[in-house]
Amino acid sequence: MMTMMMIWFCLLMRLITKTSSDLALLLHCRNTTTYTPNSTYKANLDSLLSILSSNDTRENGFYHARVGGEGSNDTVYGLFLCRGDVPPEVCKSCVVEAGVTLPDLCNNGKTAIIWYDNCMVRYSEKSMLGIIDLSTGVEWTNKENGTEPNRYMQFVGKVFDQIITRASSGSDKKFAVLEANFSVFEMVYALGQCTPDLSNVECQICLRNVTAKLPSFDFGSRGARVVYPSCNIRYEQYPFYYLSALAAPPPPPLVHPYLPRTTLPKSVRSKGSKGKSSVEVIIAASVVSITGISLLAVSFCFLKMKRAKKSHFDVKETTTGMTEIPTGESTQYEFGTIEAITNWFSHDNEIGEGGYGAVYKGRLPNGQDVAVKRLSRGSTQGAQEFMNEVEIVAKLQHRNLVRLLGFCYEGEEKILIYEFVLNKSLNYFLFDQEKQNILDWLMRYKIIRGIARGLLYLHEDSRLRIIHRDLKISNILLDANMNPKIADFGMAKIFGVNQTEGNTNRIVGTYGYMSPEYAMHGEFSVKSDVFSFGVVLLEIITGAKNRNFCQSNKAQDLLSYAWEQWRDGTPLNILDPILAESYIINEVIQCIYISLLCVQEDVDERPTMPEWK
C-alpha cells in the first residue's frame, strides 16, 4: 500500500509542471513479476521504448513491437495508441513522455500501462496483440447532473450506438467522434476508439462493454469517460477533442480597442467626482482587458441554390474575400410551387404573422426547410419595397444575416423565401417571463457579438453600404445554436461607396429604436443604425423594452434610466435581475458603455461600427 502511494506521489510531482495536454490520467503497474536493473529484460525494455518513440508519427496513431525471442522470459511486448484526432506532433510528444515516465514509476515491474489524455502506452512480458483486455480500467464523471437524467442517458446511449457503428466499421483508426443536439441549448460531444489490432467484431464487443458501464456510475451526468486498454469512450457538453476531427477550428476572438473617454455621453462627462470614483475604476480595469464585441466580418462561401426557373448566377469575388450576387439576380419560383411546399398555405404551417402578412414553414423539393413570407395585400410594403428587399438580400451572404433563397412575384402575390431559422426571433425569448431565463449572460453576449458582426458587414464590408433602418429585437432571428441573424430588409437603403447620409420625407421603422435625427427630420446614415444597435444592446442587457419602460423615478425611458445609473456610479443596477450572479462584470460594463456611446443624441459623437475593429 505504501509503495503504491509513493508511486502516485512521484507521478504527481513529475507531472505537476507539465501542460494540461501532457497530464497522466492513470498509471497501472502489475508488479507480480519484476526485472533487475542490469537484466536482459531491462535492456530489451529500453530498446522497445526507443522503437515505440521512433514510430510515434504513424498515420493511424498506433504501433506495436516486440523485442526478444518468441517465448523467451526476457521478451518484451509493447504498443502505443494515440487518440484518433490528435496531430502527429502531439502524439509524438505524448509517447515520448510516457516512455520516460512509465519505467521510473512502475518500480521494475514487467507489466505496466499509462493513460494520458492524448495517448496510451503499455508493455508486458506477454503478447497483447489482438486480445480484448478489459481487466484494468478507470471511469470518470464530472459529477454535474442534468435536469432530465433519464432522457439524457437514453440520448447518450443512442449517440454511442452510432459511435460504435462508426468506430467498428473497418477504418484503420477504429475511431469516431460525433456531436448531436440534445436540446436547443445542449450539445453532446462523444468519442469512441479501439486499438486497431482488434477486428471489427472485437472492437464492437469492447465498446459495448465499456458503454454498458456508464449508467452504473454516472447516471444523468453531463459528461464522463471510460478508459480500458483495448478501447475507450468519452462524452461531454463541450468539444474536448481537436475540432479538426470534424471541421476547421473557429477563428480566435478579436480584441476590442479602447474607446476614447471623450466620446462618453455628455450627461456622464459633466458629472462630478462621484461618477469618476465609482465608475471610472471599473472602466479602466475592464477596457484594458477587453475581449469586446468582435465586429470584423469573416470570409464565407456562396451557397449555390437550385432554381425553379432557369437562371444563372455570375459570382463575383470581392476584395474582402466575400462572394456576392450581382444586383437584380435571384431565384424566382412559380406561385404553384410555393403553394405546394406550404401545403397551400395551411394554417398548420403558419409560424408567424405581422403587419406585413404571414410567414409559413415550407420544404423545398430538395428537402430544405424554408420560411415563406407572404405579404398581405394591405401590407405597407409595396412593390418597390418588395423588389428592394429582393435586390438587397440576394446580394448578402453573411452568417449573421438571414439568407434569401428565392422569391415569387405574380400578379398581386409578393412572396419571399428565406432560410428557416429554428428559434424564431430574439423577441420571443427576451420578453417572455417563462423563456427569458434561457438567455443567460453567456448567451446574450454571444448574440450581441453576432448582431455587431452582421451590422459591420452591412455598413462596411459588403460591396455597397446598406442602412437597415429598422434594426430591432424582433428583427433578430435565432438559429438552432442561438446564433443571431439580422432579418427584414424591406426598409433598407443602399448607399454608394462614398455616400454617408440620406434624407427622406417618409419615415419608416419602429419608434423607440429610431434615432432623433431620423424620427424628426428624416435624416438617416450609418449612425442611425448605430443608435438602433445601442437600444438593442440595452434591451438585451436589461431584459426590458425601451418603449414600455417604466420606473418610479424621473427616468421616462430605458435610455434615460441607463444614463442616470451610469452617471450615479451604479451601472449594474440596470442588469436584468434574472441573470443573478451568472454574468461577467467586465463584459457587462463594456456592453453598457458601448450602448451609451451609441445612443447619444449628437450624431457626430456616436461611433461607427468600423471604429471597433
N, C-alpha and C positions, 0 to 999 in steps of 0.2 A: 504493500500500500504506500509506504513511504517513498519507494523507488518511483512509482507512478506519479506521485505528487511532485517529485523533483523533476521528472521529465516534463510535466506540464508547466512547471515554473520556468524551466530553461527555455521551453518553446515560447512562452510568453515574453521573456526578456529578449529573446533573439528577434522576435517579430515586432516588438514594440516600436522600433524605428523604421519599419517597412511601410510602404504606401498601402492604401486600402486594397489595391488590386493584388498585393503580394501576401496578404494576411492568410495564415493557415486556418482552415475551418476545423479540421480534426486530424489527430495523429493516432494511429493504432499500431502498437508493437506486439507481435505474438512471440514472446520470449520463451517459448517452450524449448527451443534449441538455440544455441549461441555459437559464435565463432571466436577464435582468439585473434588478437590484433595482427600477428605475423603469419596467419594461416593462408593457405591457398584460397580458401573461400573469400577471405578479405581482399586478396589480390584480384580474384575474379569479380567481386562486387564492385571494386573500383573501376575495373575495365567496363563492366556493364553500365554503370552510371555515366561513364565517359561516352560510351556508344549512344546511349539514350540522348545525352545532351547534344551530340553532333548530328542527331536526326530529328531535332525538335522543330524543323520547319516543314515537316511533311504536310502535304496538301490537306489530308483528312484529319490532321491533328492527332494521329495515333501511330504508335510504333512499339514493337515488341522485339526482344532479343534474348539470346541465351549465351552464356559464357561457361565453358567447361563441357566435358563429355557427357553424353546421354547416360543417365543412371548413376553418375558419379556423385559421391557425397559432397563434393566441392563445387558442383554445378549450381549456377545462379540463373534464375529466370526473372525477367523484368519487363515492364511496359510503362508507357505514359499515355494519357488521354487528355487532350485539351478540349475545353468547351468549344462546341462547333462554330460559334460565332466570333471567337477572338481572332485578331490578326496574328500573323506568324511571329511578329516581333514580341507580342505579349505572351504567346505560347512559349517561345524560346526562353524568355526571362523567367517564367514560372517553372519550367522544367529544370533549368539550371539551379534556381534557388532550392527546389525540392531535393535535387541530387546532393547538394551541400548539407542541407538541414537534416534529412532523414537518417543517415547512418549515425550522426552525432547524438541524436536524441533517442535512438532505439537501443542503445546500450548493447551493441554487438549481437542483436537478435538477427536470426537468419531470415525472418519474415517480417515485413513492415509495409505500411501503406500510409500515405499522407494526402489529404484533400486540401486544395486551395480553391478559391472562387473560380479561378481560370483553368486549373488543371488538376490531374491526379497522377501520382507516381507510386508504383508499388514494385516490390521484388520479393522473391521467395526461393526456397530450396526445391520447391515443387513446381511443375508446369501449371500454368493458369490459363493457357490459351484455349479459347472455345468452351470454357466452363462457366456456367451461370453461378456466380458467387453472391449469395445473399446472407452470408454468415455474419458479416460485420457491417454496420452502417450507423447512420445518425439521422435524426429527424429534428427539424427546427420549425417553430411557428412564431409569428411576430406578436402573438398574444392580443391583437386588436381584432375584435369581432365586429361583423356587420350587423345590420338591423334585421335581416331576414336570413338567418343561418341555414335553414332547411333548403330554401330555394337557391341560396348561393352555392351550397355544396353540390346540389344537383347540377347547377350550371357548370361548376368547376369540373365535375365528373364528365359532362358532355364535351367540354373543351379537351380534356385529356384523352377521351375516346379518339378525337381527331389527331391529337399529338401522337398517340401510339400508332395509329394507322400510318401516319406520315413517316415517323422515325423508323418504322419496321418495314418500309415499303421497298427496300433494296438499295437505298442510296449508300454511297461509300462512307458517309459520316455517321449514319444511323442517328440522325439529329434532326429536330424540328422545333420551331417556335411558332406561336400563334397569339394573336391579340383579338379579343372579342368584347363587345359591349354587353355588360350585364344590365346596365341601365343607361339612361341618358348621361349620367354623371360618373359612372363607374366602369372602368375598363379592367379587363383581366388579361394580364400578360403571362404566358405559360411557356415552359421549355421542357423538353424530354430528350434523353440521349442514352444510347447504349454503346458499349465498346464495339467497334466494327468487326471484331473477330467472331461475334455471335451471328448465327443465322437469323433470317427474318423472323422465323417462328420463335427462336430463343429470345430474341430482343422483345418480341411482343409478350412472351411469358414473364420476362424480367420486369418490364414496365407495368404490366398488370399487377404484379405482386407488390411493387412499391406504391402504386396509386391506391391500392386497397388499404394501405396503412394510414392514409390521410384522415378519414373520419375518426379514427381511434385517438388521435392526439391533437387535432387542430379543428374540430368541428366548428364551422362558421368563421374561422379566422380569415382575415383579408389576404394573408399570404403565408406560404410555408414551403419547405423543401425537404426532400428525402434523398439521401446520398448513400449509395452502396457501390461496391467495387465494380459490378457489371453494368449498372445503369443508375440514372438519377433523374429526378424531376424537380421542378420548382414553379410556383406561380406567385404573382404579386399584383398590386393595383398600380404599379408604375413600371416603366420599361427598364428592367435590370440588365438586359443583355445589350450588346452593341447593336445600335439601330441599323447598322449596315446589313444585319441579318434579314431585315425587311425592306429598308429603304435608306436613302441618304439621311444623315442626321440633320436636324434643323439648324439654321444659322444662329450664331451666338447673339444674345441681346445687344442692342446698340446703347451706347452711353448717352444720356441726355445732358447737354451742356447747361451751365449756369445761366439763368435768365437775368439780365441786368436789374438791379434794385430799382432803377429809375422808372421801370415800367409797371410798378405796383399801382393799384387804384389810388386816385388822389385822396379818397377818404381814408385810406390806410396810411399814406405817406404823411398826411397832415397831423396824424395822431402823435401825442407826446410820448414821454419815456415809458409809460405803462405798456404800450404796444410793443416797443422795442425790447424791453426786458423779457417779456414772456413769449414773444413770437419770433423775434429775430434769431434767438439762440437756436430754436428748433429749425428754422430755415437754414441757418448756417451749417448745422450738423447734417441736415438731410440733403441739401442740394449738392454738397461736396461729394457725397457717396451715391448720388442719384443714379438709379438704373433707368428711371424715366419711361416715358412713352416712346416706343420705337416708331418713328414716323418716316422711315425710309422705305419706300416701296421696293418690293422684291421682284426679281425676274420670274416669269411664268410662261406656260405653254399655251398656244392657241388650241382650243377644243374644236375638233372637226365635227361638224354636225351633218346628219343625214337629212337631205332636203326632200320635202314632199313635192315641190315643183323643181324642175330642172334649173339649176343655177350654179354659179361658180364664184368662189371667193379668191381674190388676189390678195395673198397675205404679204404684209409689209413689215419688216423688222425695223424698229425704231432705234435711235441712238442710245436709249436707255435699256435696251435689251428686251423690251416688251413687244408683243405682237399685236397688231391692231387690224381691224377690218375697215376697208375704205368706206366713206360715207355713202349711205343710200343702199348698201347691200345687207341683206338679212335673209333668214329662212322664212318663206311665205307658205302658209298652209291653207288649204281649202276649208270652207266652213263645215262641210260634211265630215271632214277628218276630225275637226275639233269636237263636233257633236259626238262622234263615235268614241273618242278617247275619254270623254267626260260622262259617258252613259247618258247622252242627250241632256247634259246639264242637270243631272239628277240632284235632288235635294240631299241625298246621302253623300254625294261627292263635294258638297259645298263646305269650304273650310274657312271662309271669311266673307265679310261684307262691309262696305263703307259707302261714302257719298258718291264714289266713282262707279260703284257696281259691286258685283260679287266675284269671289275667287273660288275656283273649283280644282280639286285634285284630279289629275288625269294620268294616263300611262301611254306613252308613245309605242308604236309598233315594235321598237327595239327593246322594250321593257323598262325604259327610263321613266321614273315618276316625274311629273311636272306640275307646276301651279299655273292655272289658266285664268287670267284676269280678263273678265268680260265687262267692258264698260257699258253702263246703262245709257239709255237714250237721253236721260235727263242729266247725265254727268256733266260737270263743269269743264271736263277735259274734252275739247273739241277735236276736230280732225287734224288741225295744225299741231296741237299739243301732243296728240297721239303719235303722229309721224315724227315729231320732235323726240319723243321718248324712244321710238324705234331707232331713229338715227343715232342718238347719243349712246344708248345702252348697248347697241350692237357692236360699237367700237371698243367697249370697255371690257377688259379681261383682267381681273384682279381678285385675289382670294377673299377680299373684304368688300366686294361689290357683288350684288346679286347678278347672275348671268341671264341674259335674254337669249332664249333658244329659238324663238320664232314669233310670227305674228299672223294675224288674219285680218284683212280689210275688204269686206264685201258688202256693198250697199250700206246699210246703217250699222252693220256689225263691225266693231272695233275690238280686237282681242289680242292680248299679249301672252306669250307663253314663256314662263320663267322656269329656271331650275327649282325643284321642290325643296324648300327649306323646312326641315322637320319640326323645329321647335317654335314656329310662329314668330311673333315679334317680342322684343325686349319688354314692351309694354305689358304683355301677357303675364310676365313673371314679376317685374319690378313693383307694380302697383296692385298686386293681388296678395291679400294678407296670408293666404294659405300657401302660396307658391314662392313668395319673396325670400323665404329662409333658404331656398335652394341657392340663391345668389350670395354666397359668402364673399369675403373681400378678394380672395384669390381669383374667383370667377369674375367679379366686377372689374378688377384691374386688367384681366385678360381682355374683357370686352372693350374697355376704354382704349387699350393699345390698338386693338383691331380697327375700331372706328377711326382713330387717328391715322393709321396707315392708309385706309381707304380714302380719307379726305385729302391726304397729302398727294395721293395719286391723281385725284380729280383736279387739284389745283396746280400741280407742278409736273407730274411725270407722264401724263397722257399727252397725246400729240397736240390737242387743243385744250386750253384751260376751261374747266367746266365748273360753273357755280350751281350748286344743288338747289338752293333757295327754299328747301323745305325739310331740312335736317331736324329730326325729332325722334323721340323714343320709339314711337310706333312705326317709324320707317327703318328701324334697325332689326333685321331678322336674325335668328339664331339657328345655326345648323345642328346636326346631330351631336357634335362635340362642343356646342355652345360657342362656336366662333361667330363673331358678328359679321353681317353683310348689309351694307347700305342699300336701300331699295327706293323705288318710286321716283323716277326722274322726269315725270310729266311737266314739272315746273322749272326744270333745269335750263340754264343758258350756256351757250358755247361762246367763249371768248377767243379772239386771236391770240397768238403767242405774245404780242406786245400790248394787248389790251388789258387794262387793270380794273376798269369800272364801267358801269352802265346805268341807265335810267329808264324807268317805265311808269306809265300812268295807271297801269293795272297792278294792284298789289295782290300777290298770291302768296300762300303759305299759311302758317299757323301762328296766331297771336300767342305770345308767351315765349316763342322761340325766335321771333323776328328782331333784328337789330333796330335801334331807334331811327337811324337814317333811312332805312328801307320802309319801315312802317309809316313814317311821317312824310317822306319826300320821294319814295320810290327809288332811292339810290341803292344800288347793290354792287358788291365786289366780293373778292375772296374773304375780306374782313367780315362780310355779312354772315358767311358760313361759319367763320371762326366764332362769332358771337353765339350762333346756334349751338356750336360744339361746346362752348362754355356752359350753356344752360343744360345741355345733355349731361355733361360731367357732374354738375351739381345735383341733378336729379338722380343719377346713379349713386353718388356718394350718400345722399340723404334719404333716398327711397321715397321722396315727396315730389309732387307735381308743382311746377312753378306757378301755374295759373290758379290752382286751388289751394295754394299755401296759405295757412292762417296761423298766426302766433298772437299770444295775448299782449306782446309788447308792440312798439310802434312800427315794426317792420311790416310792410304791406305785401311783399312778395319774397320768394325764396332768395333772389339775388341780394336784396337789401339785408335780409337776415344774415346771409353768409358774410357780407361785408362787415356788418356790425360785430359779429363774433370774431372775425379776423382782427378787426381794429381793437377789440377789447382783450385780445390775447387768449381767446378761448375757441380756437377754430374747430377743435374736436367735438364741440357741442352740436355741430350740425350733422355729425355722422349718424347714419341710420342705426337706431338702438338695437335692431335685430342682429347687427354684426358683433355685438358684445365685445369680447376681447380678442376676436379672431383676426383683427386687422394688423397690418404692419405700419407703424406710426409714420415712418419716413415716407412711405408710398402715399398714404392718405394726405399728409401735409403737402407733398408735391402736387397731388392732383387738385387739392383745394386752391393752392397758389396759382396753378395754371388756369383753372376755371375763372378765377377772379381777374386774371390778366385778359382773358378772352371777352369778358362781358363788360369791359369798360365802355362808357358812353362815347368817349373820344375815339373815333375810328383810327387815328394815327397812333394812338398808344397801344392798340391791340397788336399782338404779334401775328405773323403769318405762319402757316404750317411749315414751310421750308426752314424757318429760323430755328426749328427744334431738331434739325437733322443731327 
